[in-house]
Amino acid sequence: MTAITGIIITLNEQDNVEEAIASLQPVCEEIIVVDSGSTDNTVALAEAAGARVIHQPYLGDGPQKAFAVPQARNDWILALDADERLDQDAVSAIRDLSLDDPRKAYRFRRRNFAGRHWIRAAGFYPDAVTRLYNRTTSGYLPKKAHSSVEAPEVVDLEAHLSHFTYRDLSHWITRIDQLSTRDAWAMKERGVAASAWQPAIHALTALIRKLILKGGLLQGQDGMTVAMTTAFHAYMKYAKLNELYENEQAGRDADTHR
């Protein structure tokens, strides 16, 4: 089988990192963990599990995932988030690939979980993600939030990743708070302007997309949960963007009056 390097990015992922590494080991000759300053046992656990750990302050989603690629021994890269796992059908599918065409990248079906509950409603499944690619032709876009692999050709595999997204509904809300903060900073860096209307407009658009276009209205509690949390996330990231600009302006005004 063609040699593959697995790459995982981490920050305080002691509850996840060992299982993520274990899921890669059947198909990866090398595993690199890029850690952005964990204060728990993530690094020690990753090293004990056989991964090479590289320390790098967080650069944003795409740049962080790309950071270790030049240091990998192999051209074929398999990237996972720490809360993702290769399912057995993915392991089998990867083993069956010839990997003789570096222009091809491979996309998996991702199963998203909240606790033990697999959420399939409102576009949560199949949640297609490209994870296996050749670094000579492909790679993560330099987006600081929600980056993805850009490749000349993407092949869909009938194989799965399990994504243990949220421990429970409370954790889901906590993650929205964390991710919306990150998204707001990324948008500000891109020059997205503040607007009083944007939070409501984007929340309403997200709600319509999930309830109507993705069928959440007919998919029971899961459909409603996905729609409402997606709308909340959209609202909060634009509201926080406005807050960043307000705080920046307040700082300038304070300096002017000193």
C-alpha positions as CSV (number, residue, x, y, z in Angstrom):
1,M,0.0,0.0,0.0
2,T,1.2,3.5,-0.8
3,A,2.6,5.3,2.3
4,I,0.3,7.9,3.8
5,T,1.0,10.5,6.5
6,G,-1.9,11.2,8.9
7,I,-2.2,14.7,10.3
8,I,-4.3,15.8,13.3
9,I,-4.6,19.3,14.8
10,T,-5.2,19.6,18.5
11,L,-5.9,22.0,21.4
12,N,-6.8,20.3,24.7
13,E,-8.0,17.1,23.1
14,Q,-6.9,14.6,25.7
15,D,-10.4,12.9,25.5
16,N,-10.1,12.4,21.7
17,V,-6.5,12.3,20.5
18,E,-5.7,8.6,21.3
19,E,-8.8,7.3,19.4
20,A,-8.1,9.6,16.5
21,I,-4.6,8.3,16.2
22,A,-5.7,4.7,16.6
23,S,-8.2,5.1,13.8
24,L,-5.4,6.3,11.5
25,Q,-2.8,3.7,12.3
26,P,-4.2,0.9,10.1
27,V,-3.6,3.0,7.0
28,C,-0.9,5.6,7.9
29,E,2.8,4.9,8.0
30,E,3.4,8.2,9.9
31,I,1.1,10.3,12.1
32,I,1.8,13.9,13.0
33,V,-0.1,15.9,15.6
34,V,0.1,19.7,15.3
35,D,-0.7,21.0,18.8
36,S,-1.5,24.7,19.4
37,G,-0.6,24.9,23.1
38,S,-2.6,22.3,25.0
39,T,-2.6,22.6,28.7
40,D,-4.0,19.1,29.4
41,N,-2.4,15.7,28.6
42,T,-2.9,15.9,24.8
43,V,0.7,16.0,23.9
44,A,1.9,13.2,26.3
45,L,-1.0,11.0,25.1
46,A,-0.3,11.6,21.5
47,E,3.4,10.8,21.8
48,A,2.7,7.7,23.8
49,A,0.3,6.6,21.1
50,G,3.1,6.8,18.5
51,A,2.5,10.2,16.9
52,R,5.1,12.9,16.2
53,V,4.0,16.1,17.9
54,I,4.8,19.5,16.4
55,H,4.1,22.6,18.4
56,Q,2.6,25.6,16.6
57,P,0.4,28.4,17.9
58,Y,-2.9,28.4,16.2
59,L,-2.8,29.9,12.7
60,G,-6.4,29.4,11.7
61,D,-8.1,26.3,10.4
62,G,-6.6,26.0,6.9
63,P,-3.1,27.2,7.7
64,Q,-2.9,25.1,10.9
65,K,-3.9,22.0,8.9
66,A,-1.4,22.8,6.2
67,F,1.5,23.5,8.6
68,A,2.8,20.0,9.1
69,V,2.4,19.0,5.4
70,P,5.9,20.1,4.3
71,Q,7.4,18.1,7.3
72,A,5.6,14.9,6.3
73,R,7.6,12.0,4.9
74,N,5.0,11.1,2.4
75,D,3.1,13.0,-0.4
76,W,-0.2,11.4,0.4
77,I,-1.8,13.2,3.4
78,L,-4.8,12.0,5.4
79,A,-6.1,14.8,7.6
80,L,-8.5,14.3,10.5
81,D,-9.8,16.6,13.2
82,A,-9.2,15.3,16.7
83,D,-12.9,14.5,17.2
84,E,-13.1,12.4,14.0
85,R,-12.5,8.7,13.4
86,L,-12.0,6.6,10.3
87,D,-14.8,4.0,10.3
88,Q,-13.9,0.4,9.3
89,D,-15.4,0.9,5.8
90,A,-13.1,3.9,5.3
91,V,-10.0,1.8,6.4
92,S,-11.0,-0.9,3.9
93,A,-11.7,1.7,1.1
94,I,-8.3,3.4,1.6
95,R,-6.5,0.0,1.6
96,D,-8.1,-0.7,-1.8
97,L,-7.0,2.5,-3.4
98,S,-4.1,2.4,-5.8
99,L,-3.2,6.1,-5.1
100,D,-1.4,6.2,-8.4
101,D,-2.9,9.5,-9.6
102,P,-1.7,12.5,-7.5
103,R,-4.4,14.7,-9.1
104,K,-7.2,12.8,-7.3
105,A,-8.3,13.6,-3.7
106,Y,-10.8,11.5,-1.9
107,R,-14.0,12.5,-0.1
108,F,-15.7,10.6,2.7
109,R,-19.3,10.7,4.1
110,R,-19.1,12.1,7.7
111,R,-21.6,10.9,10.3
112,N,-22.1,13.7,12.9
113,F,-22.9,12.7,16.5
114,A,-24.3,14.7,19.5
115,G,-23.4,12.4,22.4
116,R,-24.4,8.9,21.2
117,H,-27.0,10.2,18.8
118,W,-26.3,10.2,15.1
119,I,-27.9,13.3,13.6
120,R,-28.9,12.8,10.0
121,A,-31.3,15.7,9.5
122,A,-31.1,19.0,7.7
123,G,-27.9,18.3,5.8
124,F,-25.9,16.7,8.7
125,Y,-25.7,13.5,6.6
126,P,-24.1,12.8,4.3
127,D,-21.7,15.5,5.3
128,A,-19.1,15.1,2.5
129,V,-15.5,16.1,3.5
130,T,-12.3,15.7,1.5
131,R,-9.6,14.3,3.8
132,L,-7.2,12.2,1.6
133,Y,-5.1,14.1,-0.9
134,N,-1.6,14.4,-2.5
135,R,0.4,17.4,-1.4
136,T,2.0,17.8,-4.8
137,T,-1.3,18.9,-6.4
138,S,-3.7,19.6,-3.6
139,G,-4.0,21.1,-0.1
140,Y,-6.1,23.1,2.3
141,L,-7.2,26.6,1.3
142,P,-5.6,29.3,3.5
143,K,-9.0,30.2,5.1
144,K,-8.8,30.8,8.8
145,A,-12.3,29.3,9.4
146,H,-14.0,26.3,7.8
147,S,-11.3,25.6,5.3
148,S,-11.4,22.7,2.8
149,V,-9.1,20.8,0.5
150,E,-8.7,22.2,-3.0
151,A,-7.8,19.5,-5.6
152,P,-7.9,19.0,-9.4
153,E,-10.3,16.1,-9.0
154,V,-12.3,14.8,-6.1
155,V,-13.5,11.2,-5.9
156,D,-16.4,10.3,-3.6
157,L,-15.9,7.2,-1.5
158,E,-18.8,5.1,-0.1
159,A,-17.0,5.2,3.2
160,H,-17.4,7.0,6.4
161,L,-15.9,9.1,9.1
162,S,-17.5,9.4,12.5
163,H,-17.5,12.9,13.9
164,F,-18.1,13.1,17.6
165,T,-19.0,16.8,17.3
166,Y,-20.8,17.4,20.6
167,R,-20.8,15.6,23.9
168,D,-24.4,16.7,24.4
169,L,-26.7,19.6,23.6
170,S,-25.1,21.9,26.2
171,H,-21.7,21.2,24.6
172,W,-23.3,22.1,21.2
173,I,-24.2,25.5,22.5
174,T,-20.7,26.0,24.0
175,R,-19.1,25.1,20.7
176,I,-21.3,27.6,18.9
177,D,-20.0,30.3,21.3
178,Q,-16.4,29.3,20.7
179,L,-16.7,28.9,16.9
180,S,-18.7,32.0,16.4
181,T,-15.9,34.0,18.1
182,R,-13.3,32.4,15.9
183,D,-15.5,33.1,12.8
184,A,-16.0,36.7,13.7
185,W,-12.2,37.3,14.0
186,A,-11.6,35.6,10.7
187,M,-14.3,37.7,9.0
188,K,-12.8,40.9,10.4
189,E,-9.4,39.9,9.1
190,R,-10.9,39.4,5.7
191,G,-12.3,42.9,5.8
192,V,-16.0,42.0,6.2
193,A,-17.7,45.2,7.3
194,A,-20.0,45.6,10.2
195,S,-23.7,45.9,9.7
196,A,-26.7,46.1,12.0
197,W,-28.8,44.0,9.6
198,Q,-26.3,41.2,8.9
199,P,-26.9,39.1,12.1
200,A,-30.7,38.8,11.4
201,I,-30.4,38.4,7.7
202,H,-27.8,35.6,7.9
203,A,-29.7,33.9,10.7
204,L,-33.0,34.0,8.7
205,T,-31.2,32.7,5.6
206,A,-29.7,29.8,7.6
207,L,-33.1,28.9,9.1
208,I,-34.8,28.8,5.7
209,R,-32.0,26.8,4.2
210,K,-32.1,24.2,6.9
211,L,-35.8,24.0,7.4
212,I,-37.0,24.2,3.8
213,L,-34.1,23.5,1.4
214,K,-32.6,20.8,3.6
215,G,-35.9,19.4,4.7
216,G,-35.5,19.9,8.4
217,L,-39.1,21.0,8.8
218,L,-40.2,17.4,8.1
219,Q,-37.4,15.7,10.1
220,G,-38.7,16.0,13.7
221,Q,-36.7,17.2,16.6
222,D,-33.3,16.6,14.9
223,G,-34.4,18.8,12.0
224,M,-35.5,21.6,14.2
225,T,-32.4,21.4,16.4
226,V,-30.0,21.6,13.4
227,A,-32.0,24.5,12.0
228,M,-32.2,26.5,15.2
229,T,-28.5,26.0,16.2
230,T,-27.3,26.8,12.7
231,A,-29.3,30.0,12.7
232,F,-28.0,30.9,16.2
233,H,-24.5,30.3,15.0
234,A,-25.0,32.6,12.0
235,Y,-26.5,35.3,14.1
236,M,-23.8,35.2,16.8
237,K,-20.8,35.3,14.4
238,Y,-22.1,38.5,12.7
239,A,-23.2,40.0,16.0
240,K,-19.7,39.3,17.4
241,L,-18.2,40.9,14.3
242,N,-20.2,44.0,15.0
243,E,-19.0,43.9,18.6
244,L,-15.3,43.7,17.5
245,Y,-15.7,46.8,15.4
246,E,-17.5,48.6,18.3
247,N,-14.8,47.7,20.7
248,E,-12.1,48.8,18.3
249,Q,-13.9,52.2,17.8
250,A,-14.3,52.6,21.6
251,G,-10.6,52.0,22.0
252,R,-9.8,54.7,19.4
253,D,-12.2,57.1,21.0
254,A,-10.6,56.5,24.4
255,D,-7.1,57.2,23.0
256,T,-8.4,60.4,21.4
257,H,-9.7,61.8,24.7
258,R,-6.6,61.0,26.7
